[in-house]
Amino acid sequence: MVRNEDPYRHPYDLLNLYSNEMAFVKTYSLAIAIIVSLLVLPIVLQEPTDVFENQSSIILADDVLLPAEDYVWQEINGFCAWASTTMAMRYAGVDLTMYDVFAASTIGFSFAYFRFDDTLLIFPGALYTQAEPTQFLADLYGVNYTLYVGAAIPNLEQNVQVWESEGIQVGILDDQTDAFNLMRQTIDQGYPLLISVDPIYLPAFDYNYFREGELTGGAHGVLIVGYNDDETSVTILDPGVGSFGEYYGYPDDGRGNYTTITYTALIDAWSSRYYIASTFLPGTLPSITIDERLGPMIRDKLLGVGSIYSPNSPNAFIGKFGEVGFRQMSEDITADGLKSFLSVFDGVEDEISFKASLLYFIGLGLEAQVTLQYLSYRTALASLPALMSNRNLTDFVAAGEMSLPAFANIADNSSLIFPGNISQATGFIASTFLEIAQSFNSTGDIDAALAPYQNTLDTLSNNLLTIADSWRDAGNALAVIWPNDFLTQYGPVLAFAGGGVAVLIMVVIWWMRRKPSQ
């Protein structure tokens, strides 16, 4: 999620597109964001270019099509970057499954939660950040990873400084010509180019879902594996078809595998995302073993070490991560916790209807994000022992598996399969919070609205606490193999009080604005 000075569609706007189920919900422009829609995560856009610039400076070559690698389907809305990364790593010579990538990048073992002032943000590892864990994955297997961004991306200089401070090699694409030259050069070397696109411009009928709803502004990862200048078209591997909407299911018809799109459609889709792209090229294997790098990193991700999640960022001190994040969320999702959060908005315009809509989106956002976390975590947990076969991970796996029933009690795929269409979000948590919201909107009495659901909220809180305990125990099991001394490795824990908190929050907001969605 990105906050920039330009307007963008808030999650609340999705109601106006699809459903009258909560007619009392209105659109508000606020500093609070609860991520609900994943594939169509709103970002700031630039206008697409309609005409291909066939300039003489563009390197022209014969048409090139890379040999086939096994197609990787992303399985559900939200995993496009990781499915595409899996295929890119295979082209670079690293044979991994998507589940292996969840484990080796550590995103399956990562979770972030922010609750301060009027802000409540929930991020599964797959979405919290992508460039940094991709860099970690590439380094782990000796792959040279480079992130490219267009020169028009907001806050370019600051963003490059952030990425480079985290060890990421960054290239700048000045214009469409640079972007197409990069595409040709990469494919001519025998490797695909992973790009970020607005899926509304992709030809597959799956994306009619977004075209019909005018849901532009999404971010979706695909691989370009071929180009043909005579036909002015490219060939892509698209892991997203069949991962959402009425056509949910594996694309047996092969429509995501070697799909041809025109240069014009590519330009519209890619330029809307500032020509964001990544290359994965073979490099040199590191001297340190995979176990010695991966084990301590997963340990710290599970235990919620902020400086690992957000190096060089004040987010490390404001956010709650790993087991600490689930533990804090277990407190905030109780009746008392919800009332405390809603009290921040006392006196806002249309207070009752606003708070009612907020209640619903808390439940919907929690269900969607925890579902995505569950799907990546359980598969990463199952894959890790094979990636670290020289280590006995029996205790770690046993501790980690304790959270799976609690995850399953919360998760429901419907909140991911129909992004933006809340009438299709039929999971127990989303439905419960809808009922609470409707009751509160009708009566204006928050205590009366929450009272019938006290036991349900307590059960939800206990499930989140079970996840927290499991992640703590799993992290500690890894600490037996790779001992850690938090104070020695990460410095003293900083405490802020009084005016210092306000100052730090302002810095965090500034940091969020300077770092774009990936």
Stockholm file with secondary structure:
# STOCKHOLM 1.0

chainA/1-518         MVRNEDPYRHPYDLLNLYSNEMAFVKTYSLAIAIIVSLLVLPIVLQEPTDVFENQSSIILADDVLLPAEDYVWQEINGFCAWASTTMAMRYAGVDLTMYDVFAASTIGFSFAYFRFDDTLLIFPGALYTQAEPTQFLADLYGVNYTLYVGAAIPNLEQNVQVWESEGIQVGILDDQTDAFNLMRQTIDQGYPLLISVDPIYLPAFDYNYFREGELTGGAHGVLIVGYNDDETSVTILDPGVGSFGEYYGYPDDGRGNYTTITYTALIDAWSSRYYIASTFLPGTLPSITIDERLGPMIRDKLLGVGSIYSPNSPNAFIGKFGEVGFRQMSEDITADGLKSFLSVFDGVEDEISFKASLLYFIGLGLEAQVTLQYLSYRTALASLPALMSNRNLTDFVAAGEMSLPAFANIADNSSLIFPGNISQATGFIASTFLEIAQSFNSTGDIDAALAPYQNTLDTLSNNLLTIADSWRDAGNALAVIWPNDFLTQYGPVLAFAGGGVAVLIMVVIWWMRRKPSQ
#=GR chainA/1-518 SS CCCCSSCCCCGGGHHHHHCCTTTTCCCCCCSCCCCCCSTTCCCCCCCCCCSCCCCTTSCCCCCEECCCCCCCCCCSTTCHHHHHHHHHHHHTTCCCCHHHHHHHTSGGGCEEEEEETTEEEEEEHHHHCSHHHHHHHHHHTTEEEEEEEETTSTTHHHHHHHHHHTTCEEEEECSHHHHHHHHHHHHHTTCCEEEEECGGGSCSGGGHHHHHHTCCCCCEEEEEEEEETTTTEEEEECTTTTSSGGGCSCCTTCTTEEEEEEHHHHHHHHHTTTTCEEEEEECCCCSSCHHHHHHHHHHHHHHTCHHHHSTTSTHHHHSEEHHHHHHHHHHHTSHHHHHHHHHTTTTCTTHHHHHHHHHHHHHHHHHHHHHHHHHHHHHHHHHHHHHTTTSCCHHHHHHHHTTHHHHHHHCCTHHHHSTTCGGGCCCHHHHHHHHHHHHHHHHCCHHHHHGGGHHHHHHHHHHHHHHHHHHHHHHHHHHHHSCCCHHHHHCCCCCCCTHHHHHHHHHHHHHHHHSCCC
#=GC SS_cons         CCCCSSCCCCGGGHHHHHCCTTTTCCCCCCSCCCCCCSTTCCCCCCCCCCSCCCCTTSCCCCCEECCCCCCCCCCSTTCHHHHHHHHHHHHTTCCCCHHHHHHHTSGGGCEEEEEETTEEEEEEHHHHCSHHHHHHHHHHTTEEEEEEEETTSTTHHHHHHHHHHTTCEEEEECSHHHHHHHHHHHHHTTCCEEEEECGGGSCSGGGHHHHHHTCCCCCEEEEEEEEETTTTEEEEECTTTTSSGGGCSCCTTCTTEEEEEEHHHHHHHHHTTTTCEEEEEECCCCSSCHHHHHHHHHHHHHHTCHHHHSTTSTHHHHSEEHHHHHHHHHHHTSHHHHHHHHHTTTTCTTHHHHHHHHHHHHHHHHHHHHHHHHHHHHHHHHHHHHHTTTSCCHHHHHHHHTTHHHHHHHCCTHHHHSTTCGGGCCCHHHHHHHHHHHHHHHHCCHHHHHGGGHHHHHHHHHHHHHHHHHHHHHHHHHHHHSCCCHHHHHCCCCCCCTHHHHHHHHHHHHHHHHSCCC
//
